[in-house]
């Protein structure tokens, strides 16, 4: 029987308490959990925050960074003997349409991909990396309340 690996992929810029909530949920469900930060070359000029590697590792969650197609990362993990499930986080119904489009593109690249969506805890559903980057321009203290170190 293959080892089951949950890959929770995103840009995570910054990695915030809502992301941590989804990663912890995945950890409770799957044997292995990997937070995989995708680097978008079109956003190369953007400042990239650090992943909280030590925090995640202390929870038994591994991390990686990749700058190629997510479908290729999945294929690589499968070649290492993992049964891969891609984890996506949903904050609200507004995220659903985006995730459906994302899944359609991914299934076009890798038709047998398995994707599950986990709902964020209600207290985190308003948090987004985009909003936090905006808040940071005005208040580092407010920004720090949400970012995982």
Secondary structure, DSSP 8 states (H G I E B T S, - for coil): --EEEEEEEE--SS-BHHHHHHHHHHHHHSSEEEEEEE--GGGTTS------HHHHHHTT-EEEEE-S-HHHHHHHHHHTTEEEEEEEEESSHHHHHHHHHHHHHHHHH-TT--EEEEE--GGGTT--HHHHHHHHTT-HHHHHTTB--
